[in-house]
Amino acid sequence: MSGRFASPLIRGLVREIIDVDPDFEVTDEAGDGAEAIIRAMTVLPAIIIRDIEMPKMDGFEVLKRLKLLSRARVIVLSAGAQLGMDVARKTRQRGFADVIPEPSGSVGFDLKAKRGHVMLMALRAAAGLPPPDFQALALRIAARGAAVE
């Protein structure tokens, strides 16, 4: 599993969402499009979650190259991916595993609450796994919280 977001805040939130599911592990991160290509070729993740808006290389160019160079399934998480918007349509037309719109067109601390379940469902679908057992995941989160106290 590899995450590709310019913002360290977003990378951290995505990592927290993914870490809830024991079937997945974040193996690498990249802060820009060019770095994402290099890391994908080095780490060889099964699934990549990335944004469209990245520094140094247009997101669609990165996605086009990843499709040629990597067997990874690509999930797009982007503020520009609201249903019906041009970015969402273009991304789906290009055959990527899924497109997840960021809440309210911008990302914030509500990413986990508003899109965490959608991200986990998309990850599991991209990996060919059944939908998540959200009750079991909630118990896992509660156990983690109790262990921290």
CNS distance restraints for C-alpha pairs under 8 A (distance, minus, plus):
assign (resid   1 and name CA) (resid  24 and name CA) 6.85 0.50 0.50
assign (resid   1 and name CA) (resid  25 and name CA) 5.87 0.50 0.50
assign (resid   1 and name CA) (resid  26 and name CA) 4.77 0.50 0.50
assign (resid   1 and name CA) (resid  27 and name CA) 5.49 0.50 0.50
assign (resid   1 and name CA) (resid  28 and name CA) 7.19 0.50 0.50
assign (resid   1 and name CA) (resid  45 and name CA) 5.17 0.50 0.50
assign (resid   1 and name CA) (resid  46 and name CA) 6.04 0.50 0.50
assign (resid   1 and name CA) (resid  47 and name CA) 5.02 0.50 0.50
assign (resid   1 and name CA) (resid  48 and name CA) 5.77 0.50 0.50
assign (resid   1 and name CA) (resid  49 and name CA) 7.68 0.50 0.50
assign (resid   2 and name CA) (resid  26 and name CA) 5.57 0.50 0.50
assign (resid   2 and name CA) (resid  27 and name CA) 5.58 0.50 0.50
assign (resid   2 and name CA) (resid  28 and name CA) 4.96 0.50 0.50
assign (resid   2 and name CA) (resid  29 and name CA) 5.80 0.50 0.50
assign (resid   2 and name CA) (resid  40 and name CA) 7.62 0.50 0.50
assign (resid   2 and name CA) (resid  45 and name CA) 6.02 0.50 0.50
assign (resid   2 and name CA) (resid  47 and name CA) 6.46 0.50 0.50
assign (resid   2 and name CA) (resid  48 and name CA) 4.76 0.50 0.50
assign (resid   2 and name CA) (resid  49 and name CA) 6.24 0.50 0.50
assign (resid   3 and name CA) (resid  11 and name CA) 6.67 0.50 0.50
assign (resid   3 and name CA) (resid  14 and name CA) 7.53 0.50 0.50
assign (resid   3 and name CA) (resid  15 and name CA) 7.86 0.50 0.50
assign (resid   3 and name CA) (resid  26 and name CA) 7.08 0.50 0.50
assign (resid   3 and name CA) (resid  28 and name CA) 6.44 0.50 0.50
assign (resid   3 and name CA) (resid  29 and name CA) 4.83 0.50 0.50
assign (resid   3 and name CA) (resid  30 and name CA) 6.71 0.50 0.50
assign (resid   3 and name CA) (resid  48 and name CA) 5.89 0.50 0.50
assign (resid   3 and name CA) (resid  49 and name CA) 4.90 0.50 0.50
assign (resid   3 and name CA) (resid  50 and name CA) 5.80 0.50 0.50
assign (resid   4 and name CA) (resid  11 and name CA) 7.35 0.50 0.50
assign (resid   4 and name CA) (resid  29 and name CA) 5.51 0.50 0.50
assign (resid   4 and name CA) (resid  30 and name CA) 4.83 0.50 0.50
assign (resid   4 and name CA) (resid  31 and name CA) 6.34 0.50 0.50
assign (resid   4 and name CA) (resid  32 and name CA) 7.18 0.50 0.50
assign (resid   4 and name CA) (resid  33 and name CA) 7.69 0.50 0.50
assign (resid   4 and name CA) (resid  36 and name CA) 6.12 0.50 0.50
assign (resid   4 and name CA) (resid  48 and name CA) 7.38 0.50 0.50
assign (resid   4 and name CA) (resid  49 and name CA) 6.12 0.50 0.50
assign (resid   4 and name CA) (resid  50 and name CA) 4.39 0.50 0.50
assign (resid   4 and name CA) (resid  51 and name CA) 6.48 0.50 0.50
assign (resid   5 and name CA) (resid  10 and name CA) 6.54 0.50 0.50
assign (resid   5 and name CA) (resid  11 and name CA) 5.83 0.50 0.50
assign (resid   5 and name CA) (resid  29 and name CA) 7.47 0.50 0.50
assign (resid   5 and name CA) (resid  30 and name CA) 6.28 0.50 0.50
assign (resid   5 and name CA) (resid  31 and name CA) 5.46 0.50 0.50
assign (resid   5 and name CA) (resid  32 and name CA) 6.84 0.50 0.50
assign (resid   5 and name CA) (resid  50 and name CA) 5.91 0.50 0.50
assign (resid   5 and name CA) (resid  51 and name CA) 5.80 0.50 0.50
assign (resid   5 and name CA) (resid  54 and name CA) 6.95 0.50 0.50
assign (resid   6 and name CA) (resid  10 and name CA) 7.76 0.50 0.50
assign (resid   6 and name CA) (resid  11 and name CA) 7.76 0.50 0.50
assign (resid   6 and name CA) (resid  30 and name CA) 7.10 0.50 0.50
assign (resid   6 and name CA) (resid  31 and name CA) 4.13 0.50 0.50
assign (resid   6 and name CA) (resid  32 and name CA) 5.53 0.50 0.50
assign (resid   6 and name CA) (resid  54 and name CA) 5.92 0.50 0.50
assign (resid   6 and name CA) (resid  55 and name CA) 7.01 0.50 0.50
assign (resid   7 and name CA) (resid  11 and name CA) 6.33 0.50 0.50
assign (resid   7 and name CA) (resid  31 and name CA) 6.85 0.50 0.50
assign (resid   8 and name CA) (resid  12 and name CA) 6.06 0.50 0.50
assign (resid   8 and name CA) (resid  31 and name CA) 7.69 0.50 0.50
assign (resid   9 and name CA) (resid  13 and name CA) 6.29 0.50 0.50
assign (resid  10 and name CA) (resid  14 and name CA) 6.07 0.50 0.50
assign (resid  10 and name CA) (resid 107 and name CA) 7.44 0.50 0.50
assign (resid  10 and name CA) (resid 108 and name CA) 7.80 0.50 0.50
assign (resid  11 and name CA) (resid  15 and name CA) 6.06 0.50 0.50
assign (resid  11 and name CA) (resid  29 and name CA) 7.36 0.50 0.50
assign (resid  12 and name CA) (resid  16 and name CA) 6.21 0.50 0.50
assign (resid  13 and name CA) (resid  17 and name CA) 6.34 0.50 0.50
assign (resid  13 and name CA) (resid 109 and name CA) 7.63 0.50 0.50
assign (resid  13 and name CA) (resid 111 and name CA) 7.15 0.50 0.50
assign (resid  13 and name CA) (resid 112 and name CA) 6.80 0.50 0.50
assign (resid  14 and name CA) (resid  18 and name CA) 6.23 0.50 0.50
assign (resid  14 and name CA) (resid 112 and name CA) 7.74 0.50 0.50
assign (resid  15 and name CA) (resid  19 and name CA) 5.92 0.50 0.50
assign (resid  15 and name CA) (resid  26 and name CA) 6.53 0.50 0.50
assign (resid  16 and name CA) (resid  20 and name CA) 6.72 0.50 0.50
assign (resid  17 and name CA) (resid  21 and name CA) 7.80 0.50 0.50
assign (resid  17 and name CA) (resid 112 and name CA) 6.29 0.50 0.50
assign (resid  17 and name CA) (resid 116 and name CA) 5.78 0.50 0.50
assign (resid  17 and name CA) (resid 119 and name CA) 7.82 0.50 0.50
assign (resid  17 and name CA) (resid 120 and name CA) 7.52 0.50 0.50
assign (resid  18 and name CA) (resid  24 and name CA) 6.47 0.50 0.50
assign (resid  18 and name CA) (resid  25 and name CA) 6.94 0.50 0.50
assign (resid  18 and name CA) (resid  26 and name CA) 7.20 0.50 0.50
assign (resid  18 and name CA) (resid 120 and name CA) 6.95 0.50 0.50
assign (resid  19 and name CA) (resid  24 and name CA) 6.90 0.50 0.50
assign (resid  19 and name CA) (resid  25 and name CA) 6.49 0.50 0.50
assign (resid  19 and name CA) (resid  26 and name CA) 7.57 0.50 0.50
assign (resid  20 and name CA) (resid 137 and name CA) 6.52 0.50 0.50
assign (resid  20 and name CA) (resid 140 and name CA) 7.33 0.50 0.50
assign (resid  20 and name CA) (resid 141 and name CA) 6.80 0.50 0.50
assign (resid  21 and name CA) (resid 120 and name CA) 7.63 0.50 0.50
assign (resid  21 and name CA) (resid 137 and name CA) 6.79 0.50 0.50
assign (resid  27 and name CA) (resid  43 and name CA) 7.49 0.50 0.50
assign (resid  27 and name CA) (resid  45 and name CA) 7.45 0.50 0.50
assign (resid  28 and name CA) (resid  39 and name CA) 7.38 0.50 0.50
assign (resid  28 and name CA) (resid  43 and name CA) 7.35 0.50 0.50
assign (resid  29 and name CA) (resid  36 and name CA) 7.55 0.50 0.50
assign (resid  29 and name CA) (resid  39 and name CA) 7.81 0.50 0.50
assign (resid  30 and name CA) (resid  35 and name CA) 5.68 0.50 0.50
assign (resid  30 and name CA) (resid  36 and name CA) 5.15 0.50 0.50
assign (resid  30 and name CA) (resid  39 and name CA) 7.23 0.50 0.50
assign (resid  31 and name CA) (resid  35 and name CA) 6.80 0.50 0.50
assign (resid  31 and name CA) (resid  36 and name CA) 7.36 0.50 0.50
assign (resid  31 and name CA) (resid  54 and name CA) 7.69 0.50 0.50
assign (resid  31 and name CA) (resid  55 and name CA) 7.79 0.50 0.50
assign (resid  32 and name CA) (resid  36 and name CA) 6.19 0.50 0.50
assign (resid  32 and name CA) (resid  54 and name CA) 5.34 0.50 0.50
assign (resid  32 and name CA) (resid  55 and name CA) 4.99 0.50 0.50
assign (resid  32 and name CA) (resid  56 and name CA) 6.12 0.50 0.50
assign (resid  32 and name CA) (resid  57 and name CA) 7.29 0.50 0.50
assign (resid  33 and name CA) (resid  37 and name CA) 6.57 0.50 0.50
assign (resid  33 and name CA) (resid  54 and name CA) 5.61 0.50 0.50
assign (resid  33 and name CA) (resid  55 and name CA) 6.13 0.50 0.50
assign (resid  33 and name CA) (resid  56 and name CA) 5.86 0.50 0.50
assign (resid  33 and name CA) (resid  57 and name CA) 4.93 0.50 0.50
assign (resid  33 and name CA) (resid  58 and name CA) 7.03 0.50 0.50
assign (resid  33 and name CA) (resid  59 and name CA) 6.67 0.50 0.50
assign (resid  33 and name CA) (resid  62 and name CA) 5.98 0.50 0.50
assign (resid  34 and name CA) (resid  38 and name CA) 6.61 0.50 0.50
assign (resid  34 and name CA) (resid  56 and name CA) 6.26 0.50 0.50
assign (resid  34 and name CA) (resid  57 and name CA) 6.04 0.50 0.50
assign (resid  34 and name CA) (resid  62 and name CA) 7.44 0.50 0.50
assign (resid  35 and name CA) (resid  39 and name CA) 6.06 0.50 0.50
assign (resid  36 and name CA) (resid  40 and name CA) 5.98 0.50 0.50
assign (resid  36 and name CA) (resid  62 and name CA) 7.74 0.50 0.50
assign (resid  37 and name CA) (resid  41 and name CA) 6.36 0.50 0.50
assign (resid  37 and name CA) (resid  62 and name CA) 6.80 0.50 0.50
assign (resid  37 and name CA) (resid  65 and name CA) 7.52 0.50 0.50
assign (resid  37 and name CA) (resid  66 and name CA) 6.65 0.50 0.50
assign (resid  38 and name CA) (resid  42 and name CA) 6.33 0.50 0.50
assign (resid  39 and name CA) (resid  43 and name CA) 5.83 0.50 0.50
assign (resid  39 and name CA) (resid  44 and name CA) 7.81 0.50 0.50
assign (resid  40 and name CA) (resid  44 and name CA) 5.31 0.50 0.50
assign (resid  40 and name CA) (resid  45 and name CA) 6.49 0.50 0.50
assign (resid  40 and name CA) (resid  66 and name CA) 7.76 0.50 0.50
assign (resid  40 and name CA) (resid  70 and name CA) 7.12 0.50 0.50
assign (resid  41 and name CA) (resid  69 and name CA) 7.36 0.50 0.50
assign (resid  41 and name CA) (resid  70 and name CA) 6.90 0.50 0.50
assign (resid  44 and name CA) (resid  70 and name CA) 7.26 0.50 0.50
assign (resid  44 and name CA) (resid  72 and name CA) 7.32 0.50 0.50
assign (resid  45 and name CA) (resid  72 and name CA) 5.98 0.50 0.50
assign (resid  46 and name CA) (resid  71 and name CA) 7.13 0.50 0.50
assign (resid  46 and name CA) (resid  72 and name CA) 4.53 0.50 0.50
assign (resid  46 and name CA) (resid  73 and name CA) 6.29 0.50 0.50
assign (resid  46 and name CA) (resid 127 and name CA) 7.72 0.50 0.50
assign (resid  47 and name CA) (resid  72 and name CA) 4.90 0.50 0.50
assign (resid  47 and name CA) (resid  73 and name CA) 4.65 0.50 0.50
assign (resid  47 and name CA) (resid  74 and name CA) 5.81 0.50 0.50
assign (resid  47 and name CA) (resid  75 and name CA) 7.41 0.50 0.50
assign (resid  47 and name CA) (resid 123 and name CA) 7.58 0.50 0.50
assign (resid  47 and name CA) (resid 126 and name CA) 7.27 0.50 0.50
assign (resid  47 and name CA) (resid 127 and name CA) 7.44 0.50 0.50
assign (resid  48 and name CA) (resid  72 and name CA) 6.34 0.50 0.50
assign (resid  48 and name CA) (resid  73 and name CA) 6.14 0.50 0.50
assign (resid  48 and name CA) (resid  74 and name CA) 4.77 0.50 0.50
assign (resid  48 and name CA) (resid  75 and name CA) 6.10 0.50 0.50
assign (resid  49 and name CA) (resid  74 and name CA) 5.88 0.50 0.50
assign (resid  49 and name CA) (resid  75 and name CA) 4.71 0.50 0.50
assign (resid  49 and name CA) (resid  76 and name CA) 5.71 0.50 0.50
assign (resid  49 and name CA) (resid  77 and name CA) 6.73 0.50 0.50
assign (resid  50 and name CA) (resid  74 and name CA) 7.37 0.50 0.50
assign (resid  50 and name CA) (resid  75 and name CA) 6.43 0.50 0.50
assign (resid  50 and name CA) (resid  76 and name CA) 5.09 0.50 0.50
assign (resid  50 and name CA) (resid  77 and name CA) 5.89 0.50 0.50
assign (resid  50 and name CA) (resid  78 and name CA) 7.83 0.50 0.50
assign (resid  51 and name CA) (resid  59 and name CA) 6.87 0.50 0.50
assign (resid  51 and name CA) (resid  76 and name CA) 5.59 0.50 0.50
assign (resid  51 and name CA) (resid  77 and name CA) 5.19 0.50 0.50
assign (resid  51 and name CA) (resid  78 and name CA) 5.11 0.50 0.50
assign (resid  52 and name CA) (resid  58 and name CA) 7.19 0.50 0.50
assign (resid  52 and name CA) (resid  59 and name CA) 4.10 0.50 0.50
assign (resid  52 and name CA) (resid  60 and name CA) 6.48 0.50 0.50
assign (resid  52 and name CA) (resid  76 and name CA) 7.01 0.50 0.50
assign (resid  52 and name CA) (resid  77 and name CA) 7.60 0.50 0.50
assign (resid  52 and name CA) (resid  78 and name CA) 6.07 0.50 0.50
assign (resid  52 and name CA) (resid  80 and name CA) 7.76 0.50 0.50
assign (resid  53 and name CA) (resid  58 and name CA) 6.82 0.50 0.50
assign (resid  53 and name CA) (resid  59 and name CA) 5.59 0.50 0.50
assign (resid  53 and name CA) (resid  78 and name CA) 7.47 0.50 0.50
assign (resid  54 and name CA) (resid  58 and name CA) 6.45 0.50 0.50
assign (resid  54 and name CA) (resid  59 and name CA) 5.98 0.50 0.50
assign (resid  57 and name CA) (resid  61 and name CA) 6.74 0.50 0.50
assign (resid  57 and name CA) (resid  62 and name CA) 6.64 0.50 0.50
assign (resid  58 and name CA) (resid  62 and name CA) 6.42 0.50 0.50
assign (resid  59 and name CA) (resid  63 and name CA) 6.16 0.50 0.50
assign (resid  60 and name CA) (resid  64 and name CA) 6.01 0.50 0.50
assign (resid  60 and name CA) (resid  91 and name CA) 7.99 0.50 0.50
assign (resid  61 and name CA) (resid  65 and name CA) 6.22 0.50 0.50
assign (resid  62 and name CA) (resid  66 and name CA) 6.04 0.50 0.50
assign (resid  63 and name CA) (resid  67 and name CA) 6.11 0.50 0.50
assign (resid  63 and name CA) (resid  74 and name CA) 7.87 0.50 0.50
assign (resid  64 and name CA) (resid  68 and name CA) 6.57 0.50 0.50
assign (resid  65 and name CA) (resid  69 and name CA) 5.98 0.50 0.50
assign (resid  66 and name CA) (resid  70 and name CA) 5.20 0.50 0.50
assign (resid  66 and name CA) (resid  71 and name CA) 7.97 0.50 0.50
assign (resid  66 and name CA) (resid  72 and name CA) 7.87 0.50 0.50
assign (resid  67 and name CA) (resid  71 and name CA) 7.06 0.50 0.50
assign (resid  67 and name CA) (resid  72 and name CA) 7.88 0.50 0.50
assign (resid  73 and name CA) (resid  96 and name CA) 6.87 0.50 0.50
assign (resid  73 and name CA) (resid  97 and name CA) 5.80 0.50 0.50
assign (resid  73 and name CA) (resid 126 and name CA) 6.42 0.50 0.50
assign (resid  74 and name CA) (resid  96 and name CA) 5.46 0.50 0.50
assign (resid  74 and name CA) (resid  97 and name CA) 5.47 0.50 0.50
assign (resid  74 and name CA) (resid  98 and name CA) 7.21 0.50 0.50
assign (resid  75 and name CA) (resid  96 and name CA) 6.34 0.50 0.50
assign (resid  75 and name CA) (resid  97 and name CA) 5.35 0.50 0.50
assign (resid  75 and name CA) (resid  98 and name CA) 4.83 0.50 0.50
assign (resid  75 and name CA) (resid  99 and name CA) 5.83 0.50 0.50
assign (resid  75 and name CA) (resid 100 and name CA) 7.48 0.50 0.50
assign (resid  75 and name CA) (resid 122 and name CA) 7.59 0.50 0.50
assign (resid  75 and name CA) (resid 123 and name CA) 7.81 0.50 0.50
assign (resid  76 and name CA) (resid  91 and name CA) 7.80 0.50 0.50
assign (resid  76 and name CA) (resid  96 and name CA) 7.72 0.50 0.50
assign (resid  76 and name CA) (resid  98 and name CA) 6.28 0.50 0.50
assign (resid  76 and name CA) (resid  99 and name CA) 4.71 0.50 0.50
assign (resid  76 and name CA) (resid 100 and name CA) 6.00 0.50 0.50
assign (resid  77 and name CA) (resid  81 and name CA) 7.24 0.50 0.50
assign (resid  77 and name CA) (resid  99 and name CA) 6.04 0.50 0.50
assign (resid  77 and name CA) (resid 100 and name CA) 4.72 0.50 0.50
assign (resid  77 and name CA) (resid 101 and name CA) 5.77 0.50 0.50
assign (resid  77 and name CA) (resid 102 and name CA) 6.32 0.50 0.50
assign (resid  78 and name CA) (resid  82 and name CA) 7.92 0.50 0.50
assign (resid  78 and name CA) (resid  99 and name CA) 7.73 0.50 0.50
assign (resid  78 and name CA) (resid 100 and name CA) 6.60 0.50 0.50
assign (resid  78 and name CA) (resid 101 and name CA) 5.31 0.50 0.50
assign (resid  78 and name CA) (resid 102 and name CA) 5.45 0.50 0.50
assign (resid  78 and name CA) (resid 105 and name CA) 7.96 0.50 0.50
assign (resid  79 and name CA) (resid 101 and name CA) 5.65 0.50 0.50
assign (resid  79 and name CA) (resid 102 and name CA) 4.75 0.50 0.50
assign (resid  79 and name CA) (resid 103 and name CA) 7.33 0.50 0.50
assign (resid  79 and name CA) (resid 104 and name CA) 7.72 0.50 0.50
assign (resid  79 and name CA) (resid 105 and name CA) 4.41 0.50 0.50
assign (resid  79 and name CA) (resid 106 and name CA) 5.22 0.50 0.50
assign (resid  79 and name CA) (resid 107 and name CA) 7.01 0.50 0.50
assign (resid  80 and name CA) (resid  85 and name CA) 6.96 0.50 0.50
assign (resid  80 and name CA) (resid  86 and name CA) 7.93 0.50 0.50
assign (resid  80 and name CA) (resid  87 and name CA) 5.75 0.50 0.50
assign (resid  80 and name CA) (resid  88 and name CA) 7.09 0.50 0.50
assign (resid  80 and name CA) (resid 101 and name CA) 6.98 0.50 0.50
assign (resid  80 and name CA) (resid 102 and name CA) 7.89 0.50 0.50
assign (resid  80 and name CA) (resid 105 and name CA) 6.61 0.50 0.50
assign (resid  81 and name CA) (resid  85 and name CA) 6.22 0.50 0.50
assign (resid  81 and name CA) (resid  86 and name CA) 7.64 0.50 0.50
assign (resid  81 and name CA) (resid  87 and name CA) 5.29 0.50 0.50
assign (resid  81 and name CA) (resid  88 and name CA) 4.35 0.50 0.50
assign (resid  81 and name CA) (resid  99 and name CA) 6.64 0.50 0.50
assign (resid  81 and name CA) (resid 100 and name CA) 6.61 0.50 0.50
assign (resid  81 and name CA) (resid 101 and name CA) 4.69 0.50 0.50
assign (resid  81 and name CA) (resid 102 and name CA) 7.33 0.50 0.50
assign (resid  82 and name CA) (resid  87 and name CA) 7.88 0.50 0.50
assign (resid  82 and name CA) (resid  88 and name CA) 6.35 0.50 0.50
assign (resid  82 and name CA) (resid 100 and name CA) 7.77 0.50 0.50
assign (resid  82 and name CA) (resid 101 and name CA) 4.89 0.50 0.50
assign (resid  82 and name CA) (resid 102 and name CA) 7.44 0.50 0.50
assign (resid  82 and name CA) (resid 105 and name CA) 6.92 0.50 0.50
assign (resid  83 and name CA) (resid  88 and name CA) 6.19 0.50 0.50
assign (resid  83 and name CA) (resid  89 and name CA) 7.90 0.50 0.50
assign (resid  83 and name CA) (resid 101 and name CA) 7.34 0.50 0.50
assign (resid  84 and name CA) (resid  88 and name CA) 6.62 0.50 0.50
assign (resid  84 and name CA) (resid  89 and name CA) 6.70 0.50 0.50
assign (resid  85 and name CA) (resid  89 and name CA) 6.42 0.50 0.50
assign (resid  86 and name CA) (resid  90 and name CA) 6.05 0.50 0.50
assign (resid  87 and name CA) (resid  91 and name CA) 6.01 0.50 0.50
assign (resid  88 and name CA) (resid  92 and name CA) 6.18 0.50 0.50
assign (resid  88 and name CA) (resid  99 and name CA) 6.50 0.50 0.50
assign (resid  89 and name CA) (resid  93 and name CA) 6.10 0.50 0.50
assign (resid  90 and name CA) (resid  94 and name CA) 6.28 0.50 0.50
assign (resid  91 and name CA) (resid  95 and name CA) 6.91 0.50 0.50
assign (resid  91 and name CA) (resid  96 and name CA) 6.36 0.50 0.50
assign (resid  91 and name CA) (resid  99 and name CA) 7.11 0.50 0.50
assign (resid  92 and name CA) (resid  96 and name CA) 5.87 0.50 0.50
assign (resid  92 and name CA) (resid  97 and name CA) 7.91 0.50 0.50
assign (resid  92 and name CA) (resid  98 and name CA) 7.09 0.50 0.50
assign (resid  92 and name CA) (resid  99 and name CA) 7.04 0.50 0.50
assign (resid  97 and name CA) (resid 122 and name CA) 7.83 0.50 0.50
assign (resid  97 and name CA) (resid 126 and name CA) 6.06 0.50 0.50
assign (resid  98 and name CA) (resid 122 and name CA) 6.46 0.50 0.50
assign (resid  98 and name CA) (resid 126 and name CA) 7.93 0.50 0.50
assign (resid 100 and name CA) (resid 115 and name CA) 7.72 0.50 0.50
assign (resid 100 and name CA) (resid 118 and name CA) 7.36 0.50 0.50
assign (resid 100 and name CA) (resid 119 and name CA) 7.05 0.50 0.50
assign (resid 101 and name CA) (resid 105 and name CA) 7.15 0.50 0.50
assign (resid 102 and name CA) (resid 106 and name CA) 5.86 0.50 0.50
assign (resid 102 and name CA) (resid 107 and name CA) 5.69 0.50 0.50
assign (resid 102 and name CA) (resid 111 and name CA) 6.87 0.50 0.50
assign (resid 102 and name CA) (resid 115 and name CA) 7.09 0.50 0.50
assign (resid 103 and name CA) (resid 107 and name CA) 6.18 0.50 0.50
assign (resid 103 and name CA) (resid 110 and name CA) 7.36 0.50 0.50
assign (resid 103 and name CA) (resid 111 and name CA) 6.41 0.50 0.50
assign (resid 103 and name CA) (resid 114 and name CA) 6.35 0.50 0.50
assign (resid 103 and name CA) (resid 115 and name CA) 6.97 0.50 0.50
assign (resid 107 and name CA) (resid 111 and name CA) 6.18 0.50 0.50
assign (resid 110 and name CA) (resid 114 and name CA) 5.88 0.50 0.50
assign (resid 111 and name CA) (resid 115 and name CA) 5.41 0.50 0.50
assign (resid 111 and name CA) (resid 116 and name CA) 6.54 0.50 0.50
assign (resid 112 and name CA) (resid 116 and name CA) 4.38 0.50 0.50
assign (resid 112 and name CA) (resid 117 and name CA) 7.77 0.50 0.50
assign (resid 113 and name CA) (resid 117 and name CA) 7.87 0.50 0.50
assign (resid 115 and name CA) (resid 119 and name CA) 6.07 0.50 0.50
assign (resid 116 and name CA) (resid 120 and name CA) 6.27 0.50 0.50
assign (resid 117 and name CA) (resid 121 and name CA) 6.21 0.50 0.50
assign (resid 118 and name CA) (resid 122 and name CA) 6.15 0.50 0.50
assign (resid 119 and name CA) (resid 123 and name CA) 6.08 0.50 0.50
assign (resid 120 and name CA) (resid 124 and name CA) 6.15 0.50 0.50
assign (resid 120 and name CA) (resid 132 and name CA) 6.91 0.50 0.50
assign (resid 121 and name CA) (resid 125 and name CA) 6.12 0.50 0.50
assign (resid 121 and name CA) (resid 131 and name CA) 5.65 0.50 0.50
assign (resid 121 and name CA) (resid 132 and name CA) 6.33 0.50 0.50
assign (resid 122 and name CA) (resid 126 and name CA) 6.04 0.50 0.50
assign (resid 123 and name CA) (resid 127 and name CA) 6.20 0.50 0.50
assign (resid 124 and name CA) (resid 128 and name CA) 6.11 0.50 0.50
assign (resid 124 and name CA) (resid 129 and name CA) 4.82 0.50 0.50
assign (resid 124 and name CA) (resid 130 and name CA) 6.35 0.50 0.50
assign (resid 124 and name CA) (resid 131 and name CA) 6.16 0.50 0.50
assign (resid 124 and name CA) (resid 132 and name CA) 7.15 0.50 0.50
assign (resid 125 and name CA) (resid 129 and name CA) 5.67 0.50 0.50
assign (resid 125 and name CA) (resid 130 and name CA) 6.82 0.50 0.50
assign (resid 125 and name CA) (resid 131 and name CA) 7.02 0.50 0.50
assign (resid 132 and name CA) (resid 137 and name CA) 7.81 0.50 0.50
assign (resid 133 and name CA) (resid 137 and name CA) 6.32 0.50 0.50
assign (resid 134 and name CA) (resid 138 and name CA) 5.99 0.50 0.50
assign (resid 135 and name CA) (resid 139 and name CA) 6.35 0.50 0.50
assign (resid 136 and name CA) (resid 140 and name CA) 6.23 0.50 0.50
assign (resid 137 and name CA) (resid 141 and name CA) 6.22 0.50 0.50
assign (resid 138 and name CA) (resid 142 and name CA) 6.19 0.50 0.50
assign (resid 139 and name CA) (resid 143 and name CA) 6.09 0.50 0.50
assign (resid 140 and name CA) (resid 144 and name CA) 6.26 0.50 0.50
assign (resid 141 and name CA) (resid 145 and name CA) 6.31 0.50 0.50
assign (resid 142 and name CA) (resid 146 and name CA) 6.26 0.50 0.50
assign (resid 143 and name CA) (resid 147 and name CA) 6.15 0.50 0.50
assign (resid 144 and name CA) (resid 148 and name CA) 6.34 0.50 0.50
assign (resid 145 and name CA) (resid 149 and name CA) 6.60 0.50 0.50
